[in-house]
Amino acid sequence: MINMKAVQMVGINKPLELQEIPIPDIGEQDILVKIKAAGICHSDVHYLKGLSPVSFLPITLGHEVAGVVEKIGSKVNNIKIGDRVCLHYMVTCGNCFDCTTGNEQFCLDGKMIGHHINGGYAEYISIPARNAIHLPDEISFEQGATLMCASATSFHALLKARIKPGNTVAIFGVGGLGQSAIQLAKAFGATKVFAVDIDDKKLNMAKTFGAIPINNNTTNSVALIKNLTKKRGVDIAIEMIGIPTTQKQALQCAAPMARVVVVGLSNKILEVDTYKDILGSEIELIGSNNHRLQELPLLIEFASKKMLDTSKVVTKIISLNVEEINNTLEALERFDAGVRTVIVP
């Protein structure tokens, strides 16, 4: 049996370890992908800290994956060896009500790569062929990997918010997800996009994408957003950090009949004044979880046409080096890791 290198989580709050494990087998409907890029997401920190428990240990983290197809199962006919692909990270049954209605993120048998099954901090990954999205030559593997989470999650959140041309939008947290959300909101026709964060580097990047940057450490973001929207507030507010303070601010800056979308993971309680925050202005508070496979081809098309450019979002590239990966996860926990770090095995 041939082995491969994989950087694995071995316990809660323990550093990841480099392991030699067998290259995974494939079934008749599966493909084997040689990994060319794997993004390091803040969600990986949540798994490592036990906020969102993994299914088993040791487990290979990493759910933002792109690569080249090296082997295909006997019944695979939509993918061929040598294809450049990026991977939808939800592996589902494909047959239940949620899967057949395009809401596979709610499949009771669904498993997320890097969370419930082995993921992308490795040299190879096995996955059902239906999870593979063709990656055009004009999109790098590094960008293709980040599209599968940071961009796809932002895309889904904006669709949940029912964004339309002329809307005003506030994005709370402009890391990997937020930078994509800014560009996608603009692509959908938003007239003003406010970027709220405490990191000036991220805010400066947001400004290059056409956002109005607001430093939440030095500015009353809610008051400024209200002032810049003629006291009305924004049509859409998206919270991507998972902190009660910014979740509350997202509600407070919302215009009458606005949609406030919560994306950031948190185990903290959000206290809401039911009338003031929601009922009085008919605010919609919406949860947005993951994304849908059927949304990904359009997202890839946006990227191909440069309506979404994630080249600047990838701020650091590292090798499959356990020390560098652990350092990145520690920096992410401190909110001090740049926008997106990508592993290139």
Salt bridges, closest charged atoms under 4 A:
GLU28 OE2 - LYS75 NZ 3.44
ASP44 OD1 - HIS63 ND1 3.43
GLU64 OE2 - ARG340 NH2 2.52
ASP83 OD1 - LYS80 NZ 3.10
ASP83 OD2 - HIS134 ND1 3.78
GLU104 OE2 - HIS88 NE2 3.10
ASP235 OD1 - ARG232 NH1 3.03
ASP277 OD2 - LYS248 NZ 2.64
GLU284 OE2 - ARG162 NH2 2.71
GLU295 OE2 - HIS156 ND1 2.83
GLU295 OE2 - ARG292 NE 3.20
GLU301 OE2 - LYS305 NZ 2.80
GLU333 OE1 - LYS49 NZ 3.39
ASP336 OD2 - ARG334 NH2 3.93
